[in-house]
């Protein structure tokens, strides 16, 4: 046995060595094998190794051979292949393909010692032998050696059953042959990986729906995706051949914007910088593009140009234009409708006030006495006219809320007589129908006059909305109360009802436009009532909120004096 780093043999050379091929002949054989290997067309990594194994067997005049991959981290062998001659002779039923280094015998010594191992008498006693399974190929002579890449063992090749002993020359030629073989195999593997990678990225780039391209620092177009033809009518070759074609087809009104965008310095380019512009395609059709680009740098920081994505947004822009035109038309239509409603509400209120004033005079006896039935009829007419006036006022208020426009003109008015009692009289029929009790003791509104500085129509709208909500959502037989507190510089007013409280999760939306938090369908109303109420109170300089009480809930609001 020779020193570490040299060939390890299991016995001394015999006269058989005299019959080995001359060194020049073996070199020629090895080089011819490698040349044949390099000439294989459509070769795969596995085919290269399979061919190399058969050539190694011929080179060493062996009868069998194998290649195992080896992983230095896991210390496991994984079978690549046994030679065809080996498989023909092997009778093992369940062939093992993975071996742990520590469980291997003599053939694992090539890895453990990291050098070639030659055994010219395999039957001789050897402390490293662990035997082989029944049916395994009978070994007479054996030689194997590790294959290194960057000082790491990546595989082991072995041959066996040469008619004469394996020699130092066999080992040297095998090592040289395997170095050449592995270099070819690695090149094939890398070429395949590169080809697969190119195919993958080419597929991703070429089949993208958007128009993708890469502009070099000098302005040349290095790559252009085929989707450019769908969008522009021009082929990728036309764009790469004429680097300025992109600028030639840009709409004249958008050229400067695109120039300014693309001429930004590298440090001025914001990640995801984007632009919308128009082009004129090959057929003369105007198209809108959404453009986004980013700088490209090498691993060393060298600027390589810009990666660009263009998306056809023509349909989107056309829809936006149509939507804008439609919105303008709807806006004008709404304005006309609102103006008509305002005129109608105003025109209705004027004769209704006159009718109501005449009825009051009749009821007060200014035109003589009346019997009880006529008096009751006139009272009913007066209530109905008040209700119509309330509807007209409410309509005006909602129109102003939609337009976000309020005109507040304040007067000194009597809160009880001119506002609260008028609204309750207006809603008396609904109150009676639901058997609702009205209680003014909560908050103790005085029986006398309470003069407040407010707009009569708008303050009526506030109480009308709060009372109507209480009637509508409170249920039958509830109590509605209205309260009053004098806080010096302002009044604190309230409308309470003993019905179900508003759920906590809905309270944030109480005073928002077009929000409806009642029990019924969202189609019961516009959802403008409480929004309008809040706007009116805010325009008066006050505030409004909702509080849950012990037996119900209340809306509270303030009015400055």
C-alpha positions as CSV (number, residue, x, y, z in Angstrom):
1,X,0.0,0.0,0.0
2,X,1.5,3.4,-1.0
3,X,1.4,6.6,0.9
4,X,-1.6,9.0,1.1
5,X,-2.4,10.7,-2.1
6,X,-1.2,7.8,-4.3
7,X,-3.0,4.7,-5.6
8,X,-3.9,2.2,-2.9
9,X,-3.5,-1.4,-4.1
10,X,-4.5,-4.6,-2.3
11,X,-1.5,-6.7,-3.6
12,X,1.8,-6.4,-5.4
13,X,1.8,-6.1,-9.2
14,X,2.2,-9.4,-11.1
15,X,3.8,-10.3,-14.4
16,X,0.4,-9.5,-16.0
17,X,1.5,-5.9,-15.9
18,X,3.9,-6.7,-18.7
19,X,1.0,-7.1,-21.1
20,X,-0.6,-3.7,-20.5
21,X,-1.0,-1.3,-23.4
22,X,1.8,1.2,-24.0
23,X,1.1,4.6,-22.5
24,X,0.8,6.2,-26.0
25,X,-1.8,3.7,-27.1
26,X,-3.9,4.3,-23.9
27,X,-3.7,8.1,-24.4
28,X,-4.9,7.7,-28.0
29,X,-7.8,5.5,-26.9
30,X,-8.8,8.0,-24.2
31,X,-8.6,10.9,-26.5
32,X,-10.6,9.1,-29.2
33,X,-13.3,8.3,-26.6
34,X,-13.5,11.9,-25.5
35,X,-13.7,13.0,-29.1
36,X,-16.5,10.6,-29.9
37,X,-18.2,11.9,-26.8
38,X,-17.9,15.5,-27.9
39,X,-19.4,14.6,-31.3
40,X,-22.6,13.1,-29.9
41,X,-25.6,15.1,-31.2
42,X,-28.7,15.8,-29.1
43,X,-26.8,14.6,-26.1
44,X,-28.3,14.8,-22.6
45,X,-26.4,14.9,-19.3
46,X,-27.5,11.3,-18.5
47,X,-26.5,10.1,-22.0
48,X,-23.1,11.7,-21.7
49,X,-22.4,9.8,-18.4
50,X,-23.8,6.6,-19.8
51,X,-21.6,6.8,-22.9
52,X,-18.6,7.8,-20.7
53,X,-19.1,4.8,-18.4
54,X,-19.1,2.4,-21.4
55,X,-16.0,4.1,-22.8
56,X,-14.2,3.9,-19.3
57,X,-14.9,0.1,-19.3
58,X,-13.4,-0.2,-22.8
59,X,-10.4,2.0,-21.9
60,X,-9.5,-0.2,-18.9
61,X,-10.5,-3.4,-20.6
62,X,-13.0,-4.1,-17.8
63,X,-16.3,-6.0,-18.1
64,X,-18.5,-4.1,-15.7
65,X,-18.8,-0.6,-14.3
66,X,-20.9,1.9,-12.4
67,X,-21.2,5.6,-11.5
68,X,-22.7,6.9,-8.2
69,X,-23.3,10.5,-7.4
70,X,-22.0,11.5,-4.0
71,X,-23.2,14.3,-1.6
72,X,-20.6,15.5,0.8
73,X,-23.2,17.1,3.1
74,X,-25.4,14.0,3.5
75,X,-22.6,11.5,2.9
76,X,-24.9,9.5,0.7
77,X,-24.3,7.7,-2.6
78,X,-27.1,7.8,-5.3
79,X,-26.8,5.5,-8.2
80,X,-26.6,7.1,-11.7
81,X,-26.2,3.8,-13.5
82,X,-24.6,0.4,-13.8
83,X,-23.2,-0.5,-17.2
84,X,-25.4,-2.6,-19.5
85,X,-23.1,-5.6,-19.0
86,X,-23.4,-5.3,-15.2
87,X,-27.2,-5.3,-15.3
88,X,-27.2,-8.4,-17.5
89,X,-25.1,-10.3,-15.0
90,X,-26.8,-8.9,-11.8
91,X,-29.5,-11.2,-10.3
92,X,-30.3,-9.1,-7.2
93,X,-34.1,-8.8,-7.1
94,X,-34.4,-5.5,-5.1
95,X,-31.5,-3.3,-6.3
96,X,-30.5,-0.6,-3.9
97,X,-29.9,2.8,-5.3
98,X,-29.0,4.9,-2.3
99,X,-26.1,4.0,0.2
100,X,-24.8,5.7,3.3
101,X,-21.1,6.1,3.3
102,X,-20.7,4.6,6.8
103,X,-22.5,1.5,5.7
104,X,-20.4,0.9,2.5
105,X,-17.5,-1.6,2.4
106,X,-14.4,-1.6,0.3
107,X,-15.9,0.4,-2.6
108,X,-16.6,3.3,-0.2
109,X,-12.9,3.6,0.6
110,X,-12.3,5.8,-2.5
111,X,-14.4,8.5,-0.8
112,X,-13.2,7.9,2.8
113,X,-9.5,8.2,1.6
114,X,-10.4,10.6,-1.2
115,X,-8.2,8.7,-3.8
116,X,-8.3,5.8,-6.2
117,X,-8.6,2.3,-4.7
118,X,-7.4,-0.8,-6.7
119,X,-8.2,-4.3,-5.6
120,X,-6.7,-6.9,-7.8
121,X,-7.7,-9.9,-5.7
122,X,-11.3,-9.2,-4.5
123,X,-11.6,-12.7,-2.9
124,X,-8.7,-12.0,-0.5
125,X,-9.4,-11.2,3.1
126,X,-9.8,-7.4,3.6
127,X,-10.9,-5.6,6.8
128,X,-12.9,-3.1,4.7
129,X,-15.1,-5.6,2.9
130,X,-18.7,-6.0,4.0
131,X,-19.8,-8.5,1.4
132,X,-22.5,-8.0,-1.2
133,X,-26.1,-9.3,-1.5
134,X,-26.9,-12.7,-3.0
135,X,-27.2,-12.5,-6.8
136,X,-24.7,-9.6,-7.0
137,X,-22.2,-9.6,-9.9
138,X,-19.1,-11.6,-8.9
139,X,-16.1,-9.4,-8.5
140,X,-12.6,-10.6,-9.3
141,X,-10.8,-7.3,-9.7
142,X,-12.1,-3.8,-8.9
143,X,-10.9,-0.3,-9.3
144,X,-12.8,2.9,-8.3
145,X,-11.9,6.6,-7.9
146,X,-13.6,9.8,-6.7
147,X,-14.5,12.6,-9.1
148,X,-13.7,16.1,-7.7
149,X,-15.2,19.6,-8.5
150,X,-13.6,22.4,-6.6
151,X,-12.1,20.0,-4.2
152,X,-15.5,18.4,-3.4
153,X,-16.3,14.8,-4.3
154,X,-19.4,14.8,-6.6
155,X,-19.3,11.2,-7.8
156,X,-17.5,7.9,-7.8
157,X,-16.8,5.7,-10.9
158,X,-15.9,2.1,-10.6
159,X,-14.9,-0.7,-13.0
160,X,-14.2,-4.4,-12.5
161,X,-13.2,-7.8,-13.7
162,X,-10.4,-6.9,-16.0
163,X,-8.6,-10.0,-17.3
164,X,-5.3,-8.8,-15.9
165,X,-4.5,-6.6,-12.9
166,X,-5.3,-3.0,-12.8
167,X,-2.2,-0.8,-13.0
168,X,-1.1,2.7,-12.1
169,X,-1.5,3.5,-15.8
170,X,-5.2,2.3,-15.7
171,X,-5.8,4.6,-12.8
172,X,-4.0,7.6,-14.4
173,X,-5.9,7.1,-17.7
174,X,-9.2,6.7,-15.8
175,X,-8.6,9.9,-13.9
176,X,-7.7,11.9,-17.0
177,X,-10.7,10.4,-18.9
178,X,-13.1,11.2,-16.1
179,X,-11.8,14.8,-15.8
180,X,-12.6,15.2,-19.5
181,X,-15.9,13.3,-19.3
182,X,-17.1,15.4,-16.3
183,X,-16.1,18.6,-18.0
184,X,-18.2,17.7,-21.0
185,X,-21.1,16.5,-18.8
186,X,-21.0,19.7,-16.8
187,X,-21.0,21.8,-19.9
188,X,-23.9,19.8,-21.3
189,X,-25.8,20.3,-18.0
190,X,-25.1,24.0,-17.9
191,X,-26.0,24.4,-21.5
192,X,-29.3,22.6,-20.8
193,X,-30.0,24.7,-17.7
194,X,-29.2,27.9,-19.7
195,X,-31.4,26.7,-22.6
196,X,-34.2,25.9,-20.2
197,X,-33.8,29.2,-18.5
198,X,-33.7,31.1,-21.8
199,X,-36.8,29.2,-22.9
200,X,-38.6,29.9,-19.7
201,X,-37.9,33.6,-19.7
202,X,-38.4,33.9,-23.5
203,X,-41.8,32.2,-23.0
204,X,-42.7,34.6,-20.2
205,X,-41.5,37.6,-22.2
206,X,-42.8,36.6,-25.7
207,X,-46.2,35.5,-24.5
208,X,-46.9,38.5,-22.3
209,X,-50.1,40.3,-23.3
210,X,-48.6,43.8,-22.7
211,X,-46.0,45.3,-24.9
212,X,-42.6,44.8,-23.2
213,X,-39.3,46.1,-24.3
214,X,-35.7,46.9,-23.1
215,X,-34.0,50.2,-24.2
216,X,-30.2,50.3,-24.0
217,X,-28.5,53.4,-22.6
218,X,-27.7,54.6,-26.1
219,X,-31.4,54.4,-27.1
220,X,-31.3,51.1,-29.0
221,X,-34.1,48.7,-28.4
222,X,-32.5,45.4,-27.2
223,X,-35.7,43.4,-26.9
224,X,-39.3,43.9,-28.0
225,X,-42.1,41.5,-27.2
226,X,-44.3,40.2,-30.1
227,X,-47.4,41.7,-28.5
228,X,-46.2,45.1,-30.0
229,X,-47.8,44.0,-33.3
230,X,-51.2,43.6,-31.7
231,X,-51.1,47.0,-30.2
232,X,-49.2,49.0,-32.8
233,X,-49.4,47.0,-36.0
234,X,-45.5,47.0,-36.2
235,X,-43.4,43.8,-35.7
236,X,-40.6,43.5,-33.1
237,X,-38.0,43.5,-35.9
238,X,-39.3,46.9,-37.1
239,X,-38.9,48.3,-33.6
240,X,-35.4,46.8,-32.9
241,X,-34.2,47.8,-36.4
242,X,-35.5,51.4,-36.1
243,X,-34.9,52.5,-32.5
244,X,-36.8,55.7,-32.9
245,X,-40.0,54.1,-34.2
246,X,-41.6,54.4,-30.8
247,X,-41.2,58.1,-31.0
248,X,-42.4,58.3,-34.6
249,X,-45.8,56.8,-33.7
250,X,-46.4,58.8,-30.5
251,X,-49.3,61.3,-30.9
252,X,-47.9,64.8,-31.6
253,X,-49.6,66.2,-28.6
254,X,-48.0,63.7,-26.3
255,X,-44.4,63.6,-27.7
256,X,-43.0,66.1,-25.2
257,X,-44.5,64.3,-22.2
258,X,-42.9,61.0,-23.3
259,X,-39.6,62.7,-24.1
260,X,-39.5,64.3,-20.6
261,X,-40.5,61.0,-19.0
262,X,-37.8,59.0,-20.8
263,X,-35.0,61.5,-20.5
264,X,-35.0,61.5,-16.7
265,X,-31.6,60.8,-15.2
266,X,-31.2,57.4,-13.5
267,X,-31.4,58.9,-10.0
268,X,-34.6,60.8,-11.0
269,X,-36.4,57.6,-12.0
270,X,-39.0,56.7,-9.4
271,X,-39.7,53.0,-9.0
272,X,-43.0,52.4,-10.9
273,X,-42.8,55.8,-12.7
274,X,-45.7,55.8,-15.1
275,X,-47.4,57.8,-17.9
276,X,-50.4,57.7,-20.1
277,X,-50.0,58.8,-23.8
278,X,-51.4,58.2,-27.2
279,X,-49.9,56.5,-30.3
280,X,-51.1,56.3,-33.9
281,X,-50.9,52.7,-35.0
282,X,-49.9,51.4,-38.4
283,X,-53.6,51.6,-39.5
284,X,-53.8,55.2,-38.5
285,X,-55.9,54.4,-35.4
286,X,-55.4,56.4,-32.2
287,X,-54.6,54.2,-29.2
288,X,-54.0,55.0,-25.5
289,X,-51.1,53.4,-23.7
290,X,-50.4,53.1,-20.0
291,X,-46.6,53.2,-19.7
292,X,-44.4,52.2,-16.8
293,X,-40.6,51.8,-16.7
294,X,-37.7,51.2,-14.4
295,X,-33.9,51.4,-14.6
296,X,-31.9,48.2,-15.2
297,X,-28.5,47.7,-13.5
298,X,-25.9,44.9,-13.6
299,X,-24.7,43.2,-10.5
300,X,-21.8,45.6,-10.4
301,X,-24.1,48.6,-10.6
302,X,-23.6,49.4,-14.3
303,X,-26.6,51.1,-15.9
304,X,-28.0,48.8,-18.6
305,X,-30.9,50.9,-19.8
306,X,-34.7,50.8,-19.0
307,X,-37.2,48.0,-18.8
308,X,-40.6,49.2,-20.2
309,X,-44.1,47.9,-20.1
310,X,-46.9,49.4,-22.2
311,X,-50.5,48.4,-21.8
312,X,-53.3,49.1,-24.3
313,X,-55.9,51.1,-22.3
314,X,-57.8,52.5,-25.3
315,X,-61.1,50.8,-24.3
316,X,-60.6,52.1,-20.7
317,X,-60.0,55.7,-21.8
318,X,-63.0,55.6,-24.2
319,X,-65.2,54.3,-21.4
320,X,-63.9,57.0,-19.1
321,X,-64.7,59.7,-21.8
322,X,-68.2,58.2,-22.3
323,X,-68.7,58.0,-18.5
324,X,-67.5,61.6,-18.1
325,X,-69.9,62.7,-20.8
326,X,-72.7,60.7,-19.2
327,X,-71.9,62.1,-15.8
328,X,-72.1,65.6,-17.2
329,X,-75.4,64.9,-18.8
330,X,-76.7,63.3,-15.6
331,X,-75.5,66.3,-13.7
332,X,-77.3,68.7,-15.9
333,X,-80.4,66.6,-15.8
334,X,-80.2,66.4,-12.0
335,X,-79.8,70.2,-11.8
336,X,-82.8,70.7,-14.0
337,X,-84.8,68.3,-11.8
338,X,-83.7,69.9,-8.6
339,X,-84.5,73.4,-10.0
340,X,-88.0,72.1,-11.0
341,X,-88.5,70.7,-7.6
342,X,-87.4,73.9,-5.9
343,X,-89.7,76.0,-8.1
344,X,-92.6,73.6,-7.6
345,X,-92.0,73.5,-3.8
346,X,-91.9,77.3,-3.6
347,X,-94.9,77.7,-5.9
348,X,-96.9,75.2,-3.8
349,X,-96.1,76.8,-0.5
350,X,-97.3,80.2,-1.4
351,X,-101.0,79.3,-2.2
352,X,-101.0,76.8,0.7
353,X,-100.0,79.5,3.2
354,X,-102.9,81.6,1.9
355,X,-105.3,78.7,2.2
356,X,-104.1,77.9,5.7
357,X,-104.4,81.6,6.8
358,X,-108.0,81.7,5.4
359,X,-108.9,78.5,7.3
360,X,-107.4,80.0,10.5
361,X,-109.6,83.1,10.1
362,X,-112.7,80.9,9.6
363,X,-111.8,78.7,12.6
364,X,-111.3,81.9,14.7
365,X,-114.8,83.1,13.8
366,X,-113.7,86.1,11.7
367,X,-116.4,85.3,9.1
368,X,-119.1,84.3,11.5
369,X,-120.1,81.3,13.5
370,X,-120.2,77.7,12.2
371,X,-121.8,74.5,13.4
372,X,-119.6,71.8,14.9
373,X,-119.4,69.6,11.9
374,X,-118.2,72.4,9.6
375,X,-115.7,73.5,12.3
376,X,-114.3,69.9,12.5
377,X,-114.0,69.7,8.8
378,X,-112.1,72.9,8.6
379,X,-109.7,71.8,11.4
380,X,-109.0,68.6,9.4
381,X,-108.3,70.6,6.3
382,X,-106.0,72.9,8.2
383,X,-104.0,69.8,9.5
384,X,-103.8,68.4,6.0
385,X,-102.6,71.7,4.5
386,X,-99.9,71.9,7.3
387,X,-98.8,68.4,6.3
388,X,-98.5,69.4,2.7
389,X,-96.5,72.4,3.7
390,X,-94.3,70.2,5.8
391,X,-93.7,67.9,2.8
392,X,-92.8,71.0,0.6
393,X,-90.4,72.3,3.3
394,X,-88.9,68.8,3.7
395,X,-88.5,68.6,-0.1
396,X,-86.7,71.9,-0.2
397,X,-84.4,70.8,2.6
398,X,-83.4,67.6,0.9
399,X,-82.8,69.5,-2.4
400,X,-80.4,71.8,-0.6
401,X,-78.7,68.9,1.2
402,X,-78.1,67.1,-2.2
403,X,-76.7,70.4,-3.6
404,X,-74.6,70.9,-0.4
405,X,-76.1,74.4,-0.2
406,X,-78.0,76.0,2.7
407,X,-79.2,79.5,3.1
408,X,-79.8,80.3,6.7
409,X,-81.8,83.4,7.6
410,X,-82.5,83.5,11.3
411,X,-85.6,85.0,13.1
412,X,-86.8,85.2,16.6
413,X,-89.3,82.3,16.8
414,X,-91.3,80.6,19.5
415,X,-89.9,77.0,19.8
416,X,-93.0,75.5,21.4
417,X,-95.8,77.2,19.5
418,X,-94.2,77.8,16.1
419,X,-92.1,74.7,15.8
420,X,-92.9,71.8,18.1
421,X,-96.7,72.1,18.5
422,X,-97.0,72.8,14.7
423,X,-95.1,69.7,13.8
424,X,-97.0,67.5,16.3
425,X,-100.3,68.8,14.9
426,X,-99.0,68.1,11.4
427,X,-98.2,64.5,12.4
428,X,-101.2,64.0,14.7
429,X,-102.8,61.4,12.4
430,X,-99.7,59.1,12.4
431,X,-99.3,59.6,16.2
432,X,-102.9,58.6,16.8
433,X,-102.7,55.6,14.4
434,X,-99.8,54.1,16.3
435,X,-101.2,54.9,19.8
436,X,-98.2,57.0,20.6
437,X,-98.0,59.0,23.8
438,X,-96.4,62.5,23.6
439,X,-94.7,63.6,26.8
440,X,-93.1,67.0,27.3
441,X,-92.2,66.6,30.9
442,X,-88.8,65.1,30.1
443,X,-86.5,68.1,30.0
444,X,-89.3,70.3,31.3
445,X,-90.0,72.5,28.3
446,X,-91.9,75.5,30.0
447,X,-95.5,76.1,29.1
448,X,-94.7,79.7,28.1
449,X,-92.9,81.0,25.1
450,X,-89.3,79.9,24.4
451,X,-87.8,82.3,22.0
452,X,-84.9,80.9,19.9
453,X,-82.8,82.6,17.2
454,X,-83.2,80.2,14.2
455,X,-84.6,79.7,10.8
456,X,-88.2,78.7,11.0
457,X,-88.4,76.4,8.0
458,X,-85.1,74.6,8.8
459,X,-85.8,74.2,12.5
460,X,-89.2,72.7,11.5
461,X,-87.3,70.3,9.2
462,X,-85.2,69.2,12.2
463,X,-88.1,68.4,14.5
464,X,-90.2,67.0,11.7
465,X,-87.4,64.5,10.8
466,X,-86.7,63.5,14.4
467,X,-90.4,63.1,15.3
468,X,-91.1,61.2,12.0
469,X,-88.1,58.8,12.7
470,X,-89.4,58.2,16.2
471,X,-92.9,57.4,14.9
472,X,-91.6,55.3,12.0
473,X,-89.0,53.1,13.8
474,X,-90.2,53.3,17.4
475,X,-93.2,51.0,17.0
476,X,-96.8,51.0,18.4
477,X,-97.5,52.3,21.9
478,X,-94.2,54.1,22.5
479,X,-93.6,57.3,24.3
480,X,-92.1,60.3,22.5
481,X,-90.7,63.1,24.6
482,X,-89.1,66.4,23.7
483,X,-86.8,68.2,26.1
484,X,-85.2,71.6,26.7
485,X,-82.3,72.8,28.9
486,X,-80.9,76.4,29.1
487,X,-77.1,76.4,29.3
488,X,-76.6,80.1,29.3
489,X,-75.0,80.7,25.9
490,X,-76.9,77.9,24.2
491,X,-80.0,75.7,24.4
492,X,-79.7,71.9,24.7
493,X,-82.7,70.3,23.0
494,X,-83.7,66.6,22.6
495,X,-86.2,64.2,21.1
496,X,-86.6,60.9,23.0
497,X,-88.5,57.7,22.2
498,X,-88.9,54.6,24.2
499,X,-88.7,52.2,21.2
500,X,-85.7,50.1,20.2
501,X,-82.3,51.7,20.4
502,X,-80.1,52.2,17.3
503,X,-77.4,49.4,17.2
504,X,-73.9,50.5,18.1
505,X,-72.4,49.3,14.8
506,X,-74.8,51.6,12.9
507,X,-74.3,54.8,14.9
508,X,-71.2,55.9,13.0
509,X,-73.4,56.2,9.8
510,X,-76.3,58.0,11.4
511,X,-75.5,61.4,10.0
512,X,-73.9,60.4,6.7
513,X,-75.4,61.3,3.3
514,X,-77.5,58.5,1.7
515,X,-77.3,56.3,4.7
516,X,-80.3,54.5,6.1
517,X,-80.0,52.8,9.5
518,X,-83.6,51.9,10.1
519,X,-85.1,48.4,10.3
520,X,-86.6,48.5,6.9
521,X,-85.2,48.3,3.4
522,X,-82.6,50.8,2.4
523,X,-85.0,51.8,-0.3
524,X,-87.5,53.3,2.1
525,X,-85.9,56.7,1.7
526,X,-82.9,58.5,0.4
527,X,-81.2,58.4,3.7
528,X,-80.9,62.2,3.7
529,X,-83.0,63.0,6.8
530,X,-80.4,62.8,9.6
531,X,-77.7,64.2,7.2
532,X,-80.0,67.1,6.5
533,X,-80.7,67.5,10.2
534,X,-77.0,67.6,11.1
535,X,-76.3,70.1,8.3
536,X,-79.0,72.4,9.5
537,X,-77.8,72.3,13.2
538,X,-74.2,72.8,12.1
539,X,-75.2,75.8,9.9
540,X,-76.9,77.3,13.0
541,X,-73.6,76.9,15.0
542,X,-74.7,73.9,17.0
543,X,-74.1,70.1,17.1
544,X,-76.2,66.9,17.2
545,X,-75.6,63.4,18.5
546,X,-77.4,60.2,19.6
547,X,-77.4,58.8,23.1
548,X,-78.7,55.5,24.5
549,X,-80.8,56.0,27.6
550,X,-82.1,53.6,30.2
551,X,-85.5,52.9,28.5
552,X,-84.8,54.0,24.9
553,X,-82.7,56.5,23.0
554,X,-82.6,60.2,22.3
555,X,-81.2,62.6,19.7
556,X,-79.7,65.7,21.4
557,X,-78.7,68.9,19.8
558,X,-77.6,72.4,20.7
559,X,-78.6,75.8,19.4
560,X,-76.6,79.0,20.3
561,X,-78.7,81.8,21.6
